[in-house]
């Protein structure tokens, strides 16, 4: 399903966002590059900050940023400084997401992340409670236990869209942390591979993650993931308790 069709399914009018390349100093002292996707008709709403997966970069989340911008939201993709095999520090990546929010001078944020970027998003929300309005986790992973500690400090609505346990989501090792969140809706996406939560993904991910799903199943899973993610973020951003309650109720059968 194309971006236009996904957005149409959510009642979104396609717009043409502008993309600004920026950078700040990371908490690690390196240059933290990020891209700001600004809609042509922005809403007064939280900024959406998006974290990529382990050993990836923000280009693998560009589709999400464009979709949120089409919905009238300012969205940001970040290239983490601490996301390599020899230098992975999820706490620093979470702190960098918060630093970008502050650099943009936005008072409100929705944190989004896939895989290890989901862990960074959860950590960011735990570090930034006054500004955080919601968290979208896309097949998130844990690493060394920081997710449970972070989850204990997150009290906003959280949507976690998850695949079945598989090697690239570390056999769903984040499940215990998700169970401690006070306001979480966990939706299991049937026949999804870990790679389907990126937007776009690539063949390298599918090979590394041992994905054997058919093209048809992949397209169906991706369409559902994207519709659910966009719907949740829109409901949080609009600040309408009724819309968020309806989203939760519609997906309760797939929750934990």
C-alpha positions in Angstrom: 0.0 0.0 0.0 1.4 3.4 -0.9 1.9 6.4 1.4 -1.1 8.1 -0.3 -3.4 5.1 0.3 -2.3 4.8 3.9 -3.0 8.4 4.5 -6.3 8.3 2.7 -7.3 5.4 4.9 -6.7 7.6 7.9 -8.5 10.7 6.4 -5.3 12.5 5.7 -4.9 15.0 2.8 -1.6 14.6 1.1 0.7 17.6 1.4 4.2 18.4 0.4 6.5 18.6 3.4 9.7 20.5 3.4 12.8 18.8 4.8 15.5 20.8 6.7 18.9 19.2 7.4 20.2 20.2 10.9 22.7 19.1 13.5 23.5 19.7 17.1 26.2 18.3 19.5 25.2 14.9 20.8 25.4 14.2 24.6 28.4 12.1 23.5 30.1 15.1 21.9 29.8 14.0 18.3 27.7 15.7 15.6 24.1 14.6 15.8 22.5 15.0 12.4 18.7 15.1 12.0 16.1 16.1 9.4 13.0 18.2 10.2 10.0 17.3 8.0 7.6 20.3 8.1 4.1 20.1 6.7 2.8 22.8 4.4 -0.1 23.4 6.8 1.3 22.7 10.3 -1.0 22.1 13.3 -0.4 23.4 16.8 0.7 19.9 18.0 3.6 18.0 19.5 6.7 17.4 17.4 7.2 13.8 16.5 10.7 12.5 17.1 11.6 9.3 15.4 14.4 6.8 16.3 15.8 4.2 13.9 17.0 0.7 14.6 20.4 -0.7 15.5 23.1 -0.1 12.9 20.7 1.8 10.7 20.1 5.6 10.2 17.2 8.0 9.9 16.6 7.3 6.2 15.0 4.0 7.1 12.2 5.9 8.9 11.7 8.6 6.3 8.3 7.1 5.3 7.0 7.5 8.8 8.2 11.2 8.9 6.5 12.0 5.6 3.3 10.3 6.7 3.2 12.3 10.0 4.0 15.5 8.0 1.1 14.7 5.7 -1.1 14.6 8.8 0.0 18.2 9.6 2.7 17.3 12.2 6.3 18.3 12.3 8.3 15.1 12.3 12.1 14.5 12.8 14.3 11.6 11.9 17.6 11.4 13.7 20.9 9.7 12.9 22.0 8.3 16.3 25.7 8.6 17.2 25.6 5.5 19.5 24.1 2.8 17.3 27.0 0.7 16.1 28.1 -2.8 17.0 31.0 -1.4 19.0 29.4 1.8 20.4 25.8 1.2 21.2 24.5 3.3 24.1 20.7 3.4 24.2 20.5 5.8 27.1 22.6 8.3 25.1 20.3 7.9 22.1 17.3 8.6 24.3 18.9 11.7 25.7 19.8 12.8 22.2 16.1 12.6 21.2 15.2 14.9 24.1 18.1 17.2 23.1 16.6 17.5 19.6 13.2 18.3 21.0 14.7 21.1 23.0 16.7 22.4 20.1 13.5 22.7 18.1 12.0 24.7 21.1 8.9 22.5 21.1 7.2 22.2 24.4 5.5 18.9 23.5 6.7 15.6 22.0 5.6 12.2 20.8 8.5 9.8 20.7 8.5 7.1 18.1 11.1 4.3 17.5 11.7 1.0 15.8 13.7 -1.9 17.3 16.5 -0.4 19.4 15.2 3.0 18.4 12.0 2.0 20.3 14.1 1.5 23.4 15.6 4.9 22.8 12.1 6.4 22.4 11.0 4.9 25.7 14.1 6.2 27.5 13.5 9.6 26.0 9.9 9.7 27.3 11.2 8.6 30.7 13.7 11.5 30.7 11.2 14.1 29.4 8.0 13.5 31.3 6.8 17.1 31.2 6.9 17.3 27.4 6.0 13.8 26.4 2.4 13.3 25.2 2.7 9.7 23.9 5.0 7.0 22.7 4.8 4.7 19.6 7.0 1.6 19.8 7.5 -0.3 16.6 8.6 -3.9 17.4 10.9 -2.6 20.1 13.8 -4.4 21.7 15.5 -4.3 25.1 19.2 -4.5 25.8 20.7 -5.1 29.2 17.5 -4.2 31.0 17.1 -0.4 30.6 13.5 -0.7 29.2 12.0 -1.8 32.5 13.6 1.0 34.4 12.5 3.5 31.8 8.9 2.1 31.7 8.5 2.7 35.4 8.8 6.5 34.7 6.5 6.7 31.7 2.8 7.6 32.4 1.5 8.7 29.0 -0.3 6.6 26.4 1.9 4.0 24.7 1.2 2.0 21.6 3.5 -1.0 21.0 3.1 -2.7 17.6 4.9 -6.0 17.7 5.7 -9.0 15.5 6.0 -12.6 16.8 9.1 -13.4 18.7 12.0 -13.7 16.3 15.8 -13.2 16.2 15.8 -9.5 15.2 13.4 -8.4 18.0 15.5 -10.4 20.4 12.7 -12.9 20.9 10.5 -10.1 22.2 12.7 -9.5 25.2 11.0 -6.2 25.9 7.6 -7.8 26.8 8.1 -7.7 30.6 8.9 -4.0 30.4 5.7 -3.4 28.3 3.7 -5.1 30.9 4.7 -2.6 33.6 3.5 0.4 31.6 0.3 1.8 33.1 -1.3 2.9 29.8 -0.1 0.6 27.1 -1.9 -1.0 24.1 0.2 -3.8 22.7 -1.0 -4.9 19.2 0.4 -8.1 17.7 0.8 -7.9 13.9 0.2 -11.3 12.3 2.8 -12.5 9.7 4.9 -9.4 10.2 8.7 -9.6 10.1 10.8 -7.2 12.2 11.8 -5.4 9.0 8.1 -4.4 8.2 8.2 -1.8 11.0 10.8 0.3 9.2 9.6 2.6 6.4 11.3 1.9 4.0 13.2 -1.3 4.7 15.5 -3.3 2.4 16.6 -6.8 1.4 19.6 -6.7 3.8 17.2 -6.5 6.7 15.0 -9.3 5.4 18.0 -11.6 4.9 19.6 -10.7 8.3 16.3 -11.2 10.1 15.6 -14.5 8.3 12.3 -13.1 6.9 10.4 -15.7 4.8 7.1 -13.9 4.4 5.6 -13.6 0.9 5.3 -10.2 -0.9 1.5 -10.3 -0.3 1.9 -10.9 3.5 4.6 -8.3 3.7 2.4 -5.7 2.0 -0.6 -6.5 4.2 1.5 -6.4 7.4 3.1 -3.1 6.4 -0.3 -1.5 5.6 -1.7 -2.5 9.0 1.4 -1.3 10.9 1.4 2.1 9.2 -2.4 2.6 9.5 -2.2 1.8 13.2 0.8 3.9 13.9 -0.5 6.9 12.0 -3.9 6.6 13.7 -2.3 6.5 17.2 0.0 9.4 16.7 -2.8 11.5 15.2 -5.1 10.7 18.1 -2.4 11.7 20.6 -1.4 14.8 18.7 -5.0 16.0 18.3 -5.4 15.8 22.1 -8.9 14.3 21.7 -9.5 11.8 24.5 -12.5 10.4 22.5 -10.3 9.7 19.4 -7.6 8.0 21.6 -10.2 6.0 23.5 -11.7 4.8 20.2 -8.2 3.8 18.9 -7.6 1.8 22.0 -11.0 0.1 21.9 -10.6 -0.8 18.3 -7.3 -2.5 19.0 -8.0 -4.0 22.4 -8.4 -7.5 21.1 -4.8 -7.4 20.0 -3.5 -5.9 23.2 -1.7 -7.6 26.0 
